[in-house]
Amino acid sequence: MAQKLDKKKQEQALARIQQQELKAELADNYAQLPRRPHNRRRIITFIILGMLALLAGIFVWLVLLPSPTQQPLAGVAIGTAAPNFTLPIYGGGDVGGSIELHALRGHPVILNFWSESCLPCRSEVPYLERIYTQWGVQGQFTLLGINQADPKDDISRFGADFKITYPLLFDKRNTTNADYAVTAIPTTYFIDSSGIVRSVFVQPLTPQSMRQGLSSVGISIE
C-alpha cells in the first residue's frame, strides 16, 4: 500500500514538473513572437509612405503634363476707355470714307478684328452681317470690322462676296491692332455709348456670346 502511494506521489510530482516546463516553453515562445503594436506601427508607416509616394507621382505627372491651349487675353481691360482711332473704309458700307471712334460716342460700338485669310473669321462674318442687318441698321449699335493684313482690293472683294453692309476698316500701320493688343483673331470688343470697354471675346462669336456682349452695353436682342 505504501509503495502505491509513493508511486502516485512520484507521478504527480512528475506531472507538475512537466506542466511547469510546458508553461516555461510557452512563455519563451510567446516572448519570441513580434509585438502586434510594433507590427501595426510598421504597417501604418508603410501606408503613409505609400500615399506620399503616390501624391508625389501625381504632382510630377501634373507638372509634366502639357498644358491645354490657353485662351489669348485681350489687351484693353474691361471698364477702361477704348483707344481712339481714325481708319479708312475699304469694304462693306460707305467705302471711300473714314471713321473716327470718338465720333461715335452716344451709342454702342462693336469692333471686330478679322482677316480674309482667317477661316474662323470667314465663318463668323455671315452671322455678324445678319445681326447687324436685324439690329445695327436700326441705330442700336455700330459694327466695325478692322483688318490689318489684307490688301485693299482683297478687303473690298471680301465685302462684296459676303454682301457685307457694315464698314470694313483698314489698319494700314497696325497701330489700332497694337493699341487693342490683338494677338488672335477674331477678337471682338463691345464698347458702350460712353466709350468704355464692357466685353471682349477672343473667339468667334456665338448667339450666346453676342447676347452677352450686347447686354453688357445695354442692348437686348431676342
TILUM-991970 format. One record per atom (N, C-alpha, C): atom name; chain; x negated, y negated, z; residue in three letters; residue number from 1. Coordinates in steps of 0.02 Angstrom, whole numbers. Atoms other than C-alpha are relative to their C-alpha. Example, Ala and Ser with C-alpha at 12.3 -4.5 7.8 and 13.67 -1.06 7.14 Angstrom:
R|atome|chaine|X|Y|Z|residu|num
R|N|A|-45|59|0|ALA|1
R|CA|A|-615|225|390|ALA|1
R|C|A|-45|-60|0|ALA|1
R|N|A|42|59|-3|SER|2
R|CA|A|-684|53|357|SER|2
R|C|A|39|-55|37|SER|2
end
This chain:
R|atome|chaine|X|Y|Z|residu|num
R|N|A|-41|60|0|MET|1
R|CA|A|0|0|0|MET|1
R|C|A|-43|-63|0|MET|1
R|N|A|46|56|-5|ALA|2
R|CA|A|-140|-120|45|ALA|2
R|C|A|-36|-10|-66|ALA|2
R|N|A|35|6|64|GLN|3
R|CA|A|-227|-81|-118|GLN|3
R|C|A|46|-32|-52|GLN|3
R|N|A|-47|30|47|LYS|4
R|CA|A|-70|-126|-216|LYS|4
R|C|A|6|-75|11|LYS|4
R|N|A|-5|71|-15|LEU|5
R|CA|A|-59|-294|-127|LEU|5
R|C|A|-62|-37|-23|LEU|5
R|N|A|62|32|22|ASP|6
R|CA|A|-242|-333|-160|ASP|6
R|C|A|-2|-7|-76|ASP|6
R|N|A|0|2|74|LYS|7
R|CA|A|-220|-290|-344|LYS|7
R|C|A|47|-54|-25|LYS|7
R|N|A|-49|50|20|LYS|8
R|CA|A|-67|-401|-355|LYS|8
R|C|A|-28|-70|10|LYS|8
R|N|A|30|65|-14|LYS|9
R|CA|A|-161|-545|-274|LYS|9
R|C|A|-53|-17|-52|LYS|9
R|N|A|52|11|50|GLN|10
R|CA|A|-304|-523|-395|GLN|10
R|C|A|32|-21|-67|GLN|10
R|N|A|-33|17|63|GLU|11
R|CA|A|-184|-529|-543|GLU|11
R|C|A|27|-71|3|GLU|11
R|N|A|-26|68|-7|GLN|12
R|CA|A|-102|-687|-476|GLN|12
R|C|A|-56|-52|-3|GLN|12
R|N|A|57|46|2|ALA|13
R|CA|A|-271|-767|-448|ALA|13
R|C|A|-26|-8|-71|ALA|13
R|N|A|24|2|69|LEU|14
R|CA|A|-324|-721|-624|LEU|14
R|C|A|48|-41|-44|LEU|14
R|N|A|-50|37|38|ALA|15
R|CA|A|-162|-791|-693|ALA|15
R|C|A|-7|-75|12|ALA|15
R|N|A|9|70|-15|ARG|16
R|CA|A|-192|-955|-602|ARG|16
R|C|A|-62|-28|-35|ARG|16
R|N|A|62|22|33|ILE|17
R|CA|A|-369|-965|-670|ILE|17
R|C|A|12|-11|-75|ILE|17
R|N|A|-14|5|72|GLN|18
R|CA|A|-307|-933|-848|GLN|18
R|C|A|44|-60|-15|GLN|18
R|N|A|-44|58|9|GLN|19
R|CA|A|-171|-1064|-826|GLN|19
R|C|A|-39|-65|3|GLN|19
R|N|A|41|60|-7|GLN|20
R|CA|A|-297|-1192|-767|GLN|20
R|C|A|-45|-10|-61|GLN|20
R|N|A|43|4|60|GLU|21
R|CA|A|-413|-1150|-912|GLU|21
R|C|A|40|-24|-61|GLU|21
R|N|A|-42|21|55|LEU|22
R|CA|A|-268|-1170|-1034|LEU|22
R|C|A|16|-74|4|LEU|22
R|N|A|-13|71|-9|LYS|23
R|CA|A|-223|-1338|-959|LYS|23
R|C|A|-60|-43|-19|LYS|23
R|N|A|62|38|14|ALA|24
R|CA|A|-403|-1395|-970|ALA|24
R|C|A|-13|-3|-76|ALA|24
R|N|A|11|-2|72|GLU|25
R|CA|A|-413|-1339|-1151|GLU|25
R|C|A|48|-46|-37|GLU|25
R|N|A|-49|45|31|LEU|26
R|CA|A|-253|-1429|-1198|LEU|26
R|C|A|-17|-73|12|LEU|26
R|N|A|19|68|-16|ALA|27
R|CA|A|-311|-1586|-1109|ALA|27
R|C|A|-59|-22|-42|ALA|27
R|N|A|59|17|41|ASP|28
R|CA|A|-476|-1579|-1202|ASP|28
R|C|A|20|-12|-73|ASP|28
R|N|A|-23|8|69|ASN|29
R|CA|A|-389|-1555|-1370|ASN|29
R|C|A|38|-66|-10|ASN|29
R|N|A|-39|62|4|TYR|30
R|CA|A|-271|-1699|-1335|TYR|30
R|C|A|-46|-62|1|TYR|30
R|N|A|47|56|-5|ALA|31
R|CA|A|-416|-1811|-1288|ALA|31
R|C|A|-36|-12|-66|ALA|31
R|N|A|36|6|64|GLN|32
R|CA|A|-497|-1775|-1456|GLN|32
R|C|A|45|-25|-57|GLN|32
R|N|A|-45|24|52|LEU|33
R|CA|A|-341|-1824|-1556|LEU|33
R|C|A|-6|-76|-5|LEU|33
R|N|A|1|73|8|PRO|34
R|CA|A|-344|-2002|-1634|PRO|34
R|C|A|62|-32|31|PRO|34
R|N|A|-56|34|-34|ARG|35
R|CA|A|-236|-2125|-1540|ARG|35
R|C|A|48|-29|-51|ARG|35
R|N|A|-51|26|46|ARG|36
R|CA|A|-73|-2171|-1625|ARG|36
R|C|A|-1|-76|-8|ARG|36
R|N|A|2|72|8|PRO|37
R|CA|A|-83|-2355|-1585|PRO|37
R|C|A|-56|-23|-46|PRO|37
R|N|A|56|18|43|HIS|38
R|CA|A|-253|-2363|-1669|HIS|38
R|C|A|17|14|-73|HIS|38
R|N|A|-19|-15|69|ASN|39
R|CA|A|-187|-2275|-1824|ASN|39
R|C|A|51|-50|-26|ASN|39
R|N|A|-51|48|22|ARG|40
R|CA|A|-38|-2393|-1829|ARG|40
R|C|A|-31|-67|-17|ARG|40
R|N|A|34|63|16|ARG|41
R|CA|A|-152|-2544|-1822|ARG|41
R|C|A|-37|4|-66|ARG|41
R|N|A|36|-8|63|ARG|42
R|CA|A|-256|-2474|-1963|ARG|42
R|C|A|48|-1|-59|ARG|42
R|N|A|-49|0|54|ILE|43
R|CA|A|-101|-2443|-2069|ILE|43
R|C|A|25|-70|-14|ILE|43
R|N|A|-23|68|9|ILE|44
R|CA|A|-37|-2619|-2038|ILE|44
R|C|A|-53|-43|-33|ILE|44
R|N|A|56|38|31|THR|45
R|CA|A|-209|-2690|-2081|THR|45
R|C|A|-5|14|-74|THR|45
R|N|A|4|-18|71|PHE|46
R|CA|A|-213|-2593|-2245|PHE|46
R|C|A|58|-30|-40|PHE|46
R|N|A|-58|29|35|ILE|47
R|CA|A|-37|-2653|-2289|ILE|47
R|C|A|-11|-74|-12|ILE|47
R|N|A|12|72|7|ILE|48
R|CA|A|-84|-2835|-2257|ILE|48
R|C|A|-53|-14|-53|ILE|48
R|N|A|52|9|50|LEU|49
R|CA|A|-244|-2819|-2358|LEU|49
R|C|A|26|14|-71|LEU|49
R|N|A|-29|-16|65|GLY|50
R|CA|A|-147|-2738|-2500|GLY|50
R|C|A|43|-56|-26|GLY|50
R|N|A|-44|56|20|MET|51
R|CA|A|-19|-2879|-2502|MET|51
R|C|A|-41|-60|-20|MET|51
R|N|A|43|56|18|LEU|52
R|CA|A|-157|-3010|-2503|LEU|52
R|C|A|-32|11|-68|LEU|52
R|N|A|30|-15|65|ALA|53
R|CA|A|-242|-2922|-2648|ALA|53
R|C|A|50|-9|-57|ALA|53
R|N|A|-52|7|51|LEU|54
R|CA|A|-77|-2916|-2743|LEU|54
R|C|A|15|-74|-14|LEU|54
R|N|A|-13|72|9|LEU|55
R|CA|A|-44|-3101|-2713|LEU|55
R|C|A|-57|-34|-36|LEU|55
R|N|A|58|29|35|ALA|56
R|CA|A|-220|-3144|-2768|ALA|56
R|C|A|1|17|-74|ALA|56
R|N|A|-5|-21|70|GLY|57
R|CA|A|-195|-3044|-2927|GLY|57
R|C|A|53|-39|-37|GLY|57
R|N|A|-53|39|31|ILE|58
R|CA|A|-31|-3132|-2964|ILE|58
R|C|A|-22|-72|-13|ILE|58
R|N|A|24|69|8|PHE|59
R|CA|A|-112|-3302|-2935|PHE|59
R|C|A|-48|-6|-58|PHE|59
R|N|A|48|2|56|VAL|60
R|CA|A|-256|-3263|-3054|VAL|60
R|C|A|36|8|-66|VAL|60
R|N|A|-38|-11|61|TRP|61
R|CA|A|-132|-3200|-3184|TRP|61
R|C|A|37|-62|-22|TRP|61
R|N|A|-36|62|15|LEU|62
R|CA|A|-29|-3359|-3172|LEU|62
R|C|A|-48|-54|-24|LEU|62
R|N|A|49|51|19|VAL|63
R|CA|A|-185|-3467|-3186|VAL|63
R|C|A|-25|12|-71|VAL|63
R|N|A|27|-16|66|LEU|64
R|CA|A|-249|-3375|-3339|LEU|64
R|C|A|53|5|-54|LEU|64
R|N|A|-53|-5|49|LEU|65
R|CA|A|-79|-3361|-3422|LEU|65
R|C|A|4|-63|-41|LEU|65
R|N|A|-5|60|42|PRO|66
R|CA|A|-68|-3479|-3571|PRO|66
R|C|A|64|-38|17|PRO|66
R|N|A|-58|41|-17|SER|67
R|CA|A|47|-3623|-3528|SER|67
R|C|A|44|-10|-61|SER|67
R|N|A|-45|12|56|PRO|68
R|CA|A|202|-3648|-3635|PRO|68
R|C|A|-10|-69|-29|PRO|68
R|N|A|6|65|32|THR|69
R|CA|A|206|-3789|-3759|THR|69
R|C|A|41|-52|37|THR|69
R|N|A|-34|51|-39|GLN|70
R|CA|A|248|-3944|-3662|GLN|70
R|C|A|32|-52|-46|GLN|70
R|N|A|-35|51|38|GLN|71
R|CA|A|370|-4073|-3721|GLN|71
R|C|A|-41|-64|1|GLN|71
R|N|A|37|63|0|PRO|72
R|CA|A|275|-4230|-3778|PRO|72
R|C|A|40|-54|36|PRO|72
R|N|A|-32|53|-38|LEU|73
R|CA|A|312|-4380|-3669|LEU|73
R|C|A|-1|-65|-40|LEU|73
R|N|A|-3|65|35|ALA|74
R|CA|A|369|-4547|-3739|ALA|74
R|C|A|-41|-51|39|ALA|74
R|N|A|46|48|-31|GLY|75
R|CA|A|258|-4696|-3706|GLY|75
R|C|A|33|-58|35|GLY|75
R|N|A|-35|56|-33|VAL|76
R|CA|A|386|-4830|-3660|VAL|76
R|C|A|46|28|53|VAL|76
R|N|A|-37|-29|-56|ALA|77
R|CA|A|458|-4793|-3490|ALA|77
R|C|A|73|-24|-1|ALA|77
R|N|A|-70|18|-6|ILE|78
R|CA|A|645|-4791|-3464|ILE|78
R|C|A|8|-55|53|ILE|78
R|N|A|-10|56|-46|GLY|79
R|CA|A|703|-4952|-3382|GLY|79
R|C|A|-46|-60|-14|GLY|79
R|N|A|44|55|18|THR|80
R|CA|A|569|-5060|-3465|THR|80
R|C|A|22|-29|-68|THR|80
R|N|A|-19|34|61|ALA|81
R|CA|A|584|-5183|-3609|ALA|81
R|C|A|-30|35|-61|ALA|81
R|N|A|25|-30|62|ALA|82
R|CA|A|569|-5112|-3785|ALA|82
R|C|A|-44|-50|-36|ALA|82
R|N|A|45|46|36|PRO|83
R|CA|A|420|-5187|-3880|PRO|83
R|C|A|33|-28|-63|PRO|83
R|N|A|-29|31|59|ASN|84
R|CA|A|471|-5309|-4014|ASN|84
R|C|A|-40|18|-63|ASN|84
R|N|A|33|-11|64|PHE|85
R|CA|A|430|-5285|-4198|PHE|85
R|C|A|40|-34|-55|PHE|85
R|N|A|-32|23|61|THR|86
R|CA|A|469|-5354|-4370|THR|86
R|C|A|-26|43|-57|THR|86
R|N|A|21|-49|51|LEU|87
R|CA|A|466|-5223|-4509|LEU|87
R|C|A|43|-7|-62|LEU|87
R|N|A|-38|4|63|PRO|88
R|CA|A|518|-5220|-4693|PRO|88
R|C|A|44|62|-9|PRO|88
R|N|A|-47|-55|15|ILE|89
R|CA|A|663|-5113|-4754|ILE|89
R|C|A|-18|29|-68|ILE|89
R|N|A|21|-32|63|TYR|90
R|CA|A|605|-4987|-4886|TYR|90
R|C|A|52|51|-25|TYR|90
R|N|A|-49|-49|21|GLY|91
R|CA|A|755|-4872|-4892|GLY|91
R|C|A|65|-8|39|GLY|91
R|N|A|-64|5|-33|GLY|92
R|CA|A|936|-4848|-4841|GLY|92
R|C|A|36|-65|-17|GLY|92
R|N|A|-37|62|12|GLY|93
R|CA|A|1040|-5006|-4820|GLY|93
R|C|A|-44|-61|4|GLY|93
R|N|A|35|65|-1|ASP|94
R|CA|A|980|-5184|-4853|ASP|94
R|C|A|-73|4|-20|ASP|94
R|N|A|69|-6|23|VAL|95
R|CA|A|823|-5133|-4948|VAL|95
R|C|A|-25|-68|-25|VAL|95
R|N|A|30|63|20|GLY|96
R|CA|A|706|-5280|-4976|GLY|96
R|C|A|-1|-51|55|GLY|96
R|N|A|0|47|-56|GLY|97
R|CA|A|744|-5369|-4814|GLY|97
R|C|A|-48|23|54|GLY|97
R|N|A|40|-21|-58|SER|98
R|CA|A|663|-5353|-4643|SER|98
R|C|A|42|-8|63|SER|98
R|N|A|-38|1|-62|ILE|99
R|CA|A|721|-5329|-4465|ILE|99
R|C|A|-47|-14|58|ILE|99
R|N|A|36|13|-63|GLU|100
R|CA|A|660|-5403|-4301|GLU|100
R|C|A|43|28|57|GLU|100
R|N|A|-38|-32|-53|LEU|101
R|CA|A|710|-5304|-4148|LEU|101
R|C|A|33|-51|46|LEU|101
R|N|A|-28|49|-47|HIS|102
R|CA|A|736|-5456|-4036|HIS|102
R|C|A|63|-34|-29|HIS|102
R|N|A|-58|32|32|ALA|103
R|CA|A|862|-5525|-4163|ALA|103
R|C|A|63|42|9|ALA|103
R|N|A|-58|-45|-8|LEU|104
R|CA|A|974|-5376|-4124|LEU|104
R|C|A|26|0|72|LEU|104
R|N|A|-24|4|-69|ARG|105
R|CA|A|997|-5424|-3941|ARG|105
R|C|A|75|-15|0|ARG|105
R|N|A|-73|10|-5|GLY|106
R|CA|A|1179|-5417|-3890|GLY|106
R|C|A|38|63|-14|GLY|106
R|N|A|-32|-65|7|HIS|107
R|CA|A|1218|-5239|-3944|HIS|107
R|C|A|-55|53|-3|HIS|107
R|N|A|50|-54|-5|PRO|108
R|CA|A|1130|-5070|-3925|PRO|108
R|C|A|-34|15|-67|PRO|108
R|N|A|40|-18|58|VAL|109
R|CA|A|995|-5009|-4044|VAL|109
R|C|A|-27|71|10|VAL|109
R|N|A|31|-66|0|ILE|110
R|CA|A|939|-4832|-4087|ILE|110
R|C|A|-59|-2|-48|ILE|110
R|N|A|60|-4|42|LEU|111
R|CA|A|760|-4814|-4151|LEU|111
R|C|A|-17|73|-10|LEU|111
R|N|A|16|-70|16|ASN|112
R|CA|A|724|-4651|-4241|ASN|112
R|C|A|-65|1|-41|ASN|112
R|N|A|65|-6|34|PHE|113
R|CA|A|540|-4619|-4284|PHE|113
R|C|A|-2|66|-38|PHE|113
R|N|A|-6|-59|43|TRP|114
R|CA|A|529|-4499|-4430|TRP|114
R|C|A|-53|-1|-55|TRP|114
R|N|A|43|-3|59|SER|115
R|CA|A|431|-4443|-4583|SER|115
R|C|A|34|45|-52|SER|115
R|N|A|-30|-40|53|GLU|116
R|CA|A|484|-4373|-4751|GLU|116
R|C|A|-26|71|0|GLU|116
R|N|A|31|-67|-1|SER|117
R|CA|A|365|-4226|-4727|SER|117
R|C|A|17|40|63|SER|117
R|N|A|-18|-34|-63|CYS|118
R|CA|A|438|-4182|-4556|CYS|118
R|C|A|65|39|-9|CYS|118
R|N|A|-60|-41|12|LEU|119
R|CA|A|558|-4036|-4575|LEU|119
R|C|A|55|-11|52|LEU|119
R|N|A|-54|16|-49|PRO|120
R|CA|A|650|-4066|-4409|PRO|120
R|C|A|33|-67|-13|PRO|120
R|N|A|-29|66|16|CYS|121
R|CA|A|672|-4247|-4463|CYS|121
R|C|A|50|6|-58|CYS|121
R|N|A|-45|-8|58|ARG|122
R|CA|A|748|-4195|-4629|ARG|122
R|C|A|65|34|21|ARG|122
R|N|A|-60|-34|-24|SER|123
R|CA|A|868|-4080|-4537|SER|123
R|C|A|43|-46|42|SER|123
R|N|A|-36|45|-46|GLU|124
R|CA|A|915|-4219|-4415|GLU|124
R|C|A|35|-57|-37|GLU|124
R|N|A|-25|60|34|VAL|125
R|CA|A|947|-4358|-4542|VAL|125
R|C|A|74|4|-19|VAL|125
R|N|A|-71|-2|16|PRO|126
R|CA|A|1117|-4297|-4607|PRO|126
R|C|A|45|-11|61|PRO|126
R|N|A|-40|10|-61|TYR|127
R|CA|A|1181|-4292|-4427|TYR|127
R|C|A|-3|-73|21|TYR|127
R|N|A|5|70|-17|LEU|128
R|CA|A|1113|-4466|-4393|LEU|128
R|C|A|44|-43|-45|LEU|128
R|N|A|-41|38|48|GLU|129
R|CA|A|1197|-4532|-4551|GLU|129
R|C|A|74|8|16|GLU|129
R|N|A|-70|-12|-16|ARG|130
R|CA|A|1362|-4452|-4501|ARG|130
R|C|A|21|-40|62|ARG|130
R|N|A|-15|38|-61|ILE|131
R|CA|A|1357|-4530|-4327|ILE|131
R|C|A|2|-75|-15|ILE|131
R|N|A|2|71|17|TYR|132
R|CA|A|1308|-4698|-4399|TYR|132
R|C|A|61|-21|-40|TYR|132
R|N|A|-58|16|41|THR|133
R|CA|A|1448|-4693|-4527|THR|133
R|C|A|64|-4|43|THR|133
R|N|A|-60|-2|-42|GLN|134
R|CA|A|1576|-4650|-4393|GLN|134
R|C|A|2|-55|52|GLN|134
R|N|A|1|45|-57|TRP|135
R|CA|A|1518|-4768|-4257|TRP|135
R|C|A|-42|-63|-10|TRP|135
R|N|A|45|57|6|GLY|136
R|CA|A|1373|-4880|-4306|GLY|136
R|C|A|26|-56|-44|GLY|136
R|N|A|-25|51|46|VAL|137
R|CA|A|1455|-4969|-4452|VAL|137
R|C|A|57|-40|31|VAL|137
R|N|A|-53|37|-34|GLN|138
R|CA|A|1594|-5021|-4334|GLN|138
R|C|A|-29|-53|47|GLN|138
R|N|A|32|51|-40|GLY|139
R|CA|A|1466|-5128|-4244|GLY|139
R|C|A|-15|21|71|GLY|139
R|N|A|13|-22|-68|GLN|140
R|CA|A|1449|-5021|-4088|GLN|140
R|C|A|-74|5|15|GLN|140
R|N|A|72|-3|-9|PHE|141
R|CA|A|1262|-4998|-4116|PHE|141
R|C|A|-34|-7|-68|PHE|141
R|N|A|40|2|60|THR|142
R|CA|A|1122|-5021|-4242|THR|142
R|C|A|-48|59|0|THR|142
R|N|A|45|-57|7|LEU|143
R|CA|A|1025|-4870|-4304|LEU|143
R|C|A|-56|-18|-49|LEU|143
R|N|A|58|16|42|LEU|144
R|CA|A|849|-4896|-4374|LEU|144
R|C|A|-46|61|-4|LEU|144
R|N|A|49|-52|9|GLY|145
R|CA|A|735|-4764|-4448|GLY|145
R|C|A|-68|-33|-13|GLY|145
R|N|A|67|30|7|ILE|146
R|CA|A|548|-4805|-4432|ILE|146
R|C|A|-49|52|-25|ILE|146
R|N|A|47|-46|32|ASN|147
R|CA|A|421|-4722|-4546|ASN|147
R|C|A|-68|-34|-6|ASN|147
R|N|A|67|30|5|GLN|148
R|CA|A|232|-4749|-4544|GLN|148
R|C|A|-48|41|-44|GLN|148
R|N|A|45|-45|35|ALA|149
R|CA|A|163|-4607|-4650|ALA|149
R|C|A|12|4|-75|ALA|149
R|N|A|-17|-13|70|ASP|150
R|CA|A|252|-4604|-4818|ASP|150
R|C|A|-5|-63|-43|ASP|150
R|N|A|1|58|46|PRO|151
R|CA|A|229|-4716|-4971|PRO|151
R|C|A|69|-32|-6|PRO|151
R|N|A|-62|37|6|LYS|152
R|CA|A|359|-4848|-5006|LYS|152
R|C|A|50|35|-46|LYS|152
R|N|A|-45|-33|47|ASP|153
R|CA|A|430|-4754|-5155|ASP|153
R|C|A|32|63|30|ASP|153
R|N|A|-27|-61|-32|ASP|154
R|CA|A|450|-4594|-5052|ASP|154
R|C|A|55|-17|49|ASP|154
R|N|A|-51|21|-48|ILE|155
R|CA|A|548|-4687|-4919|ILE|155
R|C|A|64|-19|-37|ILE|155
R|N|A|-58|21|39|SER|156
R|CA|A|662|-4764|-5048|SER|156
R|C|A|36|60|-31|SER|156
R|N|A|-30|-59|31|ARG|157
R|CA|A|690|-4598|-5137|ARG|157
R|C|A|33|44|53|ARG|157
R|N|A|-29|-39|-55|PHE|158
R|CA|A|720|-4510|-4971|PHE|158
R|C|A|68|-28|20|PHE|158
R|N|A|-63|31|-18|GLY|159
R|CA|A|855|-4635|-4926|GLY|159
R|C|A|54|13|-52|GLY|159
R|N|A|-48|-12|53|ALA|160
R|CA|A|938|-4612|-5095|ALA|160
R|C|A|22|73|-2|ALA|160
R|N|A|-16|-71|3|ASP|161
R|CA|A|928|-4422|-5092|ASP|161
R|C|A|48|20|56|ASP|161
R|N|A|-42|-18|-57|PHE|162
R|CA|A|1008|-4412|-4919|PHE|162
R|C|A|59|-48|9|PHE|162
R|N|A|-56|48|-2|LYS|163
R|CA|A|1130|-4556|-4955|LYS|163
R|C|A|3|-36|68|LYS|163
R|N|A|5|34|-65|ILE|164
R|CA|A|1070|-4649|-4800|ILE|164
R|C|A|23|-72|-7|ILE|164
R|N|A|-25|69|2|THR|165
R|CA|A|1159|-4812|-4763|THR|165
R|C|A|-31|-43|55|THR|165
R|N|A|33|41|-51|TYR|166
R|CA|A|1062|-4866|-4608|TYR|166
R|C|A|-71|-17|-24|TYR|166
R|N|A|65|23|25|PRO|167
R|CA|A|897|-4961|-4634|PRO|167
R|C|A|-58|49|17|PRO|167
R|N|A|61|-39|-10|LEU|168
R|CA|A|735|-4861|-4656|LEU|168
R|C|A|-59|-49|-4|LEU|168
R|N|A|54|50|-5|LEU|169
R|CA|A|589|-4970|-4599|LEU|169
R|C|A|-68|33|-11|LEU|169
R|N|A|67|-25|12|PHE|170
R|CA|A|405|-4952|-4642|PHE|170
R|C|A|-50|-34|47|PHE|170
R|N|A|50|25|-47|ASP|171
R|CA|A|272|-4970|-4507|ASP|171
R|C|A|-69|7|-32|ASP|171
R|N|A|59|-7|42|LYS|172
R|CA|A|127|-5003|-4626|LYS|172
R|C|A|-64|8|40|LYS|172
R|N|A|62|-2|-39|ARG|173
R|CA|A|-8|-5032|-4495|ARG|173
R|C|A|5|45|61|ARG|173
R|N|A|-10|-47|-56|ASN|174
R|CA|A|61|-4905|-4372|ASN|174
R|C|A|1|-35|68|ASN|174
R|N|A|0|36|-63|THR|175
R|CA|A|73|-5041|-4240|THR|175
R|C|A|61|16|43|THR|175
R|N|A|-61|-15|-38|THR|176
R|CA|A|253|-5004|-4192|THR|176
R|C|A|-2|70|29|THR|176
R|N|A|8|-68|-26|ASN|177
R|CA|A|219|-4818|-4177|ASN|177
R|C|A|-48|1|60|ASN|177
R|N|A|47|4|-55|ALA|178
R|CA|A|71|-4861|-4066|ALA|178
R|C|A|32|-33|61|ALA|178
R|N|A|-33|34|-56|ASP|179
R|CA|A|174|-4983|-3960|ASP|179
R|C|A|48|47|37|ASP|179
R|N|A|-48|-47|-31|TYR|180
R|CA|A|302|-4846|-3930|TYR|180
R|C|A|-33|67|16|TYR|180
R|N|A|40|-60|-16|ALA|181
R|CA|A|163|-4715|-3908|ALA|181
R|C|A|32|63|-28|ALA|181
R|N|A|-31|-58|32|VAL|182
R|CA|A|244|-4596|-4032|VAL|182
R|C|A|-53|52|-15|VAL|182
R|N|A|48|-54|9|THR|183
R|CA|A|148|-4432|-4025|THR|183
R|C|A|30|59|-36|THR|183
R|N|A|-34|-54|35|ALA|184
R|CA|A|277|-4318|-4105|ALA|184
R|C|A|64|-27|-30|ALA|184
R|N|A|-62|21|33|ILE|185
R|CA|A|422|-4338|-4224|ILE|185
R|C|A|44|61|-12|ILE|185
R|N|A|-33|64|-12|PRO|186
R|CA|A|565|-4352|-4224|PRO|186
R|C|A|-1|-21|73|PRO|186
R|N|A|-8|31|-66|THR|187
R|CA|A|566|-4469|-4074|THR|187
R|C|A|54|-53|-6|THR|187
R|N|A|-56|48|4|THR|188
R|CA|A|722|-4571|-4036|THR|188
R|C|A|6|-38|66|THR|188
R|N|A|-10|44|-57|TYR|189
R|CA|A|739|-4719|-3918|TYR|189
R|C|A|70|-29|-2|TYR|189
R|N|A|-65|33|-7|PHE|190
R|CA|A|906|-4783|-3855|PHE|190
R|C|A|-11|-64|42|PHE|190
R|N|A|14|65|-31|ILE|191
R|CA|A|894|-4969|-3813|ILE|191
R|C|A|67|-37|11|ILE|191
R|N|A|-65|33|-14|ASP|192
R|CA|A|1035|-5064|-3728|ASP|192
R|C|A|2|-70|-28|ASP|192
R|N|A|-12|66|30|SER|193
R|CA|A|1105|-5234|-3776|SER|193
R|C|A|-47|-53|28|SER|193
R|N|A|48|47|-29|SER|194
R|CA|A|978|-5320|-3663|SER|194
R|C|A|-72|15|-20|SER|194
R|N|A|67|-17|23|GLY|195
R|CA|A|830|-5239|-3749|GLY|195
R|C|A|-39|46|46|GLY|195
R|N|A|32|-44|-47|ILE|196
R|CA|A|794|-5112|-3612|ILE|196
R|C|A|8|73|-23|ILE|196
R|N|A|-2|-71|18|VAL|197
R|CA|A|749|-4930|-3650|VAL|197
R|C|A|39|38|53|VAL|197
R|N|A|-42|-37|-47|ARG|198
R|CA|A|881|-4817|-3572|ARG|198
R|C|A|-6|76|-8|ARG|198
R|N|A|9|-72|11|SER|199
R|CA|A|848|-4646|-3650|SER|199
R|C|A|-51|11|-55|SER|199
R|N|A|49|-19|51|VAL|200
R|CA|A|712|-4561|-3751|VAL|200
R|C|A|4|75|-11|VAL|200
R|N|A|0|-71|17|PHE|201
R|CA|A|715|-4394|-3842|PHE|201
R|C|A|-56|14|-50|PHE|201
R|N|A|56|-19|43|VAL|202
R|CA|A|557|-4318|-3915|VAL|202
R|C|A|16|68|-30|VAL|202
R|N|A|-24|-61|31|GLN|203
R|CA|A|650|-4187|-4015|GLN|203
R|C|A|59|-18|-45|GLN|203
R|N|A|-59|15|40|PRO|204
R|CA|A|788|-4176|-4145|PRO|204
R|C|A|61|-10|43|PRO|204
R|N|A|-60|14|-39|LEU|205
R|CA|A|950|-4248|-4080|LEU|205
R|C|A|53|53|-13|LEU|205
R|N|A|-58|-45|4|THR|206
R|CA|A|1097|-4134|-4045|THR|206
R|C|A|61|-40|20|THR|206
R|N|A|-59|36|-23|PRO|207
R|CA|A|1278|-4184|-4015|PRO|207
R|C|A|-2|-17|75|PRO|207
R|N|A|4|12|-72|GLN|208
R|CA|A|1245|-4167|-3829|GLN|208
R|C|A|-48|-57|17|GLN|208
R|N|A|49|53|-15|SER|209
R|CA|A|1087|-4274|-3826|SER|209
R|C|A|21|-66|-31|SER|209
R|N|A|-26|63|30|MET|210
R|CA|A|1168|-4401|-3943|MET|210
R|C|A|51|-32|46|MET|210
R|N|A|-50|28|-47|ARG|211
R|CA|A|1315|-4421|-3824|ARG|211
R|C|A|-34|-26|63|ARG|211
R|N|A|36|21|-60|GLN|212
R|CA|A|1195|-4432|-3678|GLN|212
R|C|A|-36|-67|-12|GLN|212
R|N|A|36|62|16|GLY|213
R|CA|A|1089|-4565|-3764|GLY|213
R|C|A|46|-59|-9|GLY|213
R|N|A|-47|55|10|LEU|214
R|CA|A|1237|-4669|-3819|LEU|214
R|C|A|33|-20|66|LEU|214
R|N|A|-31|14|-64|SER|215
R|CA|A|1315|-4654|-3648|SER|215
R|C|A|-47|-43|44|SER|215
R|N|A|48|38|-40|SER|216
R|CA|A|1154|-4724|-3571|SER|216
R|C|A|-2|-74|-19|SER|216
R|N|A|-2|71|21|VAL|217
R|CA|A|1178|-4884|-3672|VAL|217
R|C|A|72|-25|-3|VAL|217
R|N|A|-69|24|-8|GLY|218
R|CA|A|1364|-4897|-3635|GLY|218
R|C|A|47|17|-56|GLY|218
R|N|A|-45|-18|56|ILE|219
R|CA|A|1440|-4811|-3787|ILE|219
R|C|A|25|71|11|ILE|219
R|N|A|-31|-66|-7|SER|220
R|CA|A|1560|-4664|-3776|SER|220
R|C|A|29|21|-66|SER|220
R|N|A|-28|-27|61|ILE|221
R|CA|A|1598|-4555|-3925|ILE|221
R|C|A|30|69|15|ILE|221
R|N|A|-31|-65|-9|GLU|222
R|CA|A|1706|-4400|-3941|GLU|222
R|C|A|-27|50|-50|GLU|222
end
